[in-house]
Amino acid sequence: MLRVETVAALREAVGAAARPLGLVPTMGALHVGHLSLLSRARAETATVAATIFVNPTQFGPSEDFGRYPRPIEDDLRALADVGTDLVFTPSAAEMYLPGAATTVHVGGPALPLEGEMRPGHFDGVATIVTKLLLEAQPDVAYFGQKDGQQIAVIRRLVADLDVPVEIVAVPTVREADGLAVSSRNVYLTPAQRAAAPVVYRALAATRDRYRSGNCNRDELEATCGSLLAREPAIDAVDYVTVVDADTMAPWAGEGSCMLAAAVRMGSVRLIDNVIMD
């Protein structure tokens, strides 16, 4: 596995790589969810590239940028073990040059839900993803369905800017009890961790109601919200909503829809979603 740390070295490496090239952008602290993306890329592309960069511009001022886990040596071993060919591990100074004054702003699917709860978050995501796609020039880029809104934002981005890359959503990887695997799960106390699977149970139960024929958005959202409200370990429910899976607008009763939720347990914020169809 080749590790590069500059944009120039990355461009040289991908210029010589066999095609198609699959890219898995990450912020490190790799877990089985990330490895599922890499395994999918390994099965479908000739060259597998990963990036590890904790992007400061997608964190709000009160969020966990400073304490976000950065186990780089463990991450590099995990990447090598799954057959990654190339890994890009730039510094912040490499990705954001002095005097940088350009960002990418996405409206549409970036505005509701996480866009309301975390102002500026998706501008940071859109900017860094655009840079990585321009630098690595992949044929395919892989993202986890757990961040369903992020996938919608990135698909809108590449369509609007004519970026020649296929965006593949890989199903959410879950623990045995249903909790979506996330780097931030390590912040949960034992009691919170025991209670956290209620988020997926509520989503899955509501999806089952939908698949049984209940297509009333208000009732589905109320049902899911009431299931979450019964869990005393949940301090706040930021949102529970059925949305169009592509636009993130409230689902109008036709087309693919996604049930998304975000809750808070102490200082930990958990997001999850299920595709209803």
C-alpha positions in Angstrom: 0.0 0.0 0.0 1.3 3.4 -1.0 0.8 6.3 1.4 1.0 9.9 0.1 0.6 13.1 1.9 0.6 15.8 -0.8 -1.8 16.6 -3.6 1.0 16.4 -6.1 2.0 12.9 -5.0 -1.7 11.8 -5.0 -2.1 13.0 -8.6 1.0 11.3 -9.7 -0.1 8.0 -8.1 -3.6 8.0 -9.5 -2.2 9.0 -12.9 -0.3 5.7 -13.0 -3.1 3.6 -11.4 -5.1 0.9 -13.1 -8.7 1.9 -13.9 -11.4 1.9 -12.7 -10.3 3.6 -9.5 -12.6 3.5 -6.5 -12.3 6.1 -3.8 -13.4 5.8 -0.1 -13.1 9.2 1.7 -12.9 8.9 5.5 -12.0 10.9 8.6 -10.2 7.9 10.0 -11.0 6.1 13.2 -11.9 3.3 10.9 -14.5 0.7 11.8 -16.3 -2.2 10.1 -18.5 0.3 8.3 -15.6 1.9 6.6 -14.1 -1.5 5.8 -17.4 -2.5 4.1 -16.9 0.4 1.8 -13.4 -0.6 1.0 -14.4 -4.2 0.5 -17.1 -3.1 -2.0 -14.5 -1.0 -3.8 -12.1 -3.9 -3.8 -14.7 -6.1 -5.4 -15.7 -3.6 -8.1 -12.6 -1.6 -9.1 -9.0 -2.3 -10.1 -7.5 0.3 -7.8 -8.8 1.1 -4.3 -7.8 4.5 -2.8 -8.8 5.8 0.6 -8.4 9.2 2.2 -8.0 10.0 5.9 -8.6 13.6 6.8 -10.4 15.1 9.8 -11.9 18.0 8.0 -12.1 21.1 10.3 -14.6 23.0 8.1 -17.4 20.5 8.7 -17.3 20.8 12.5 -19.2 23.6 14.3 -17.5 25.7 17.0 -19.1 23.6 19.8 -18.5 20.2 18.2 -15.9 17.5 18.8 -13.1 18.4 16.3 -10.5 18.5 19.0 -11.3 15.2 20.5 -12.2 13.3 17.3 -10.2 10.1 17.4 -7.1 9.9 15.2 -5.6 6.4 15.5 -3.6 6.7 12.3 -1.3 3.7 12.7 -4.3 1.4 13.5 -6.1 2.9 10.5 -3.2 2.3 8.1 -3.0 -1.4 9.2 -6.7 -1.8 8.7 -6.5 -0.3 5.2 -3.6 -2.6 4.3 -5.4 -5.6 5.6 -8.4 -5.1 3.3 -6.2 -4.6 0.2 -6.2 -0.8 -0.2 -3.7 0.2 -2.9 -3.3 3.9 -2.1 -4.0 6.1 0.9 -3.9 9.9 1.0 -3.3 11.4 4.5 -2.9 15.2 4.0 -2.4 17.8 6.6 -4.9 20.7 7.1 -2.3 23.0 5.6 -2.1 20.8 2.5 -5.9 20.9 2.0 -6.5 24.5 2.9 -3.7 26.7 1.6 -2.9 30.0 3.3 -5.4 32.7 2.1 -7.9 30.1 0.8 -11.1 32.0 0.0 -13.2 29.6 -2.0 -15.9 27.2 -0.6 -18.6 25.1 -2.2 -22.2 25.8 -1.0 -25.0 23.3 -1.7 -28.6 24.2 -1.3 -31.5 21.8 -1.9 -30.9 18.6 0.1 -28.3 20.3 2.3 -30.8 22.7 3.8 -33.1 20.8 6.2 -32.3 18.3 9.0 -28.6 18.3 9.6 -28.3 21.5 7.6 -30.6 23.2 10.2 -29.0 21.6 13.2 -25.4 22.1 12.1 -25.1 25.4 10.1 -22.2 25.3 7.8 -21.6 21.6 8.1 -22.5 20.7 4.5 -20.5 23.5 3.1 -17.5 22.0 4.7 -18.5 18.5 3.5 -19.1 19.8 -0.1 -15.9 21.7 -0.2 -13.7 18.9 0.9 -15.4 16.2 -1.2 -15.1 18.4 -4.2 -11.4 18.9 -3.6 -10.8 15.1 -3.1 -12.8 14.2 -6.2 -10.7 16.7 -8.2 -7.5 15.5 -6.7 -8.0 11.7 -6.9 -10.2 11.7 -10.0 -11.9 8.4 -9.1 -14.3 6.6 -11.4 -16.4 5.6 -8.4 -16.7 7.0 -4.9 -18.2 5.0 -2.0 -20.2 6.4 1.0 -22.2 4.8 3.8 -25.9 4.9 3.8 -25.8 5.8 7.5 -25.2 9.4 6.4 -28.1 9.3 4.0 -28.4 13.1 3.7 -24.8 13.4 3.0 -25.2 11.0 0.1 -28.0 13.1 -1.3 -25.9 16.2 -1.0 -22.9 14.7 -2.7 -25.1 13.3 -5.6 -26.6 16.8 -6.1 -23.1 18.2 -6.0 -21.6 15.9 -8.7 -24.7 16.3 -10.9 -24.7 20.1 -10.7 -21.0 20.5 -11.3 -20.7 17.7 -13.9 -18.1 15.8 -11.9 -17.5 12.5 -13.8 -17.8 10.1 -10.9 -20.4 7.5 -9.9 -21.6 7.8 -6.3 -22.3 4.4 -4.6 -24.2 4.2 -1.4 -23.3 1.1 0.7 -25.8 -0.2 3.2 -25.3 0.8 6.9 -23.3 -1.7 9.0 -24.9 -2.4 12.4 -23.9 -4.0 15.6 -25.6 -7.2 16.6 -28.2 -5.2 18.5 -28.9 -2.8 15.6 -26.9 0.2 16.6 -25.4 1.8 13.5 -21.6 1.5 13.6 -20.0 5.0 14.1 -16.7 6.4 15.2 -18.6 8.4 17.8 -20.1 5.4 19.6 -17.0 5.3 21.7 -18.3 8.4 23.5 -21.3 6.6 24.8 -21.4 5.6 28.5 -22.2 1.9 29.2 -25.8 2.9 30.1 -26.2 5.0 27.0 -24.7 2.3 24.8 -27.2 -0.2 26.2 -30.0 2.1 25.4 -28.8 3.4 22.0 -30.2 0.5 19.9 -33.7 2.0 20.5 -33.0 4.4 17.6 -32.8 1.6 15.1 -35.7 -0.4 16.7 -37.9 2.7 16.4 -36.9 3.3 12.8 -37.3 -0.4 11.8 -40.7 -0.7 13.5 -42.0 2.4 11.7 -40.6 1.0 8.4 -42.5 -2.2 9.0 -45.7 -0.1 9.4 -45.0 1.6 6.1 -44.4 -1.7 4.4 -47.7 -3.1 5.8 -49.5 -0.3 4.0 -49.5 2.8 6.3 -48.3 5.6 4.0 -49.5 8.5 6.2 -46.3 10.5 6.8 -47.7 12.3 9.8 -48.7 9.1 11.5 -45.4 7.4 10.7 -43.4 10.3 12.1 -45.6 10.4 15.3 -45.2 6.7 15.8 -41.4 6.7 15.5 -41.2 9.8 17.7 -43.3 8.2 20.4 -41.1 5.1 20.5 -38.1 7.3 20.9 -39.7 9.4 23.6 -40.2 6.3 25.8 -36.5 5.9 26.2 -35.3 7.8 29.3 -31.6 7.8 28.1 -32.6 10.0 25.2 -32.3 13.6 26.3 -33.6 15.2 23.1 -35.0 14.2 19.7 -33.7 16.7 17.2 -35.9 15.3 14.4 -37.9 12.4 13.1 -39.0 12.7 9.6 -40.0 10.9 6.4 -38.3 12.6 3.5 -37.7 12.1 -0.2 -34.5 10.2 -0.4 -33.0 12.4 -3.1 -34.2 15.9 -2.2 -34.6 15.6 1.6 -37.9 17.5 1.2 -40.9 16.1 3.2 -42.1 13.0 1.5 -45.2 13.8 -0.6 -46.4 10.2 -0.9 -44.7 9.2 -4.1 -41.2 8.0 -4.9 -38.4 6.6 -2.7 -38.5 7.8 0.8 -36.2 7.7 3.8 -37.1 7.8 7.5 -34.4 9.8 9.3 -33.8 10.5 13.0 -31.3 12.4 15.2 -31.2 12.1 19.0 -29.0 13.2 21.8 -27.8 11.2 24.7 -25.8 13.5 26.9 -23.0 15.0 24.8 -23.4 12.3 22.1 -25.6 12.9 19.0 -26.7 9.8 17.1 -28.1 9.9 13.6 -29.6 7.0 11.7 -32.0 6.3 8.8 -33.8 3.5 7.0 -34.9 3.4 3.4 -38.6 2.7 3.6 -39.1 1.0 0.2 
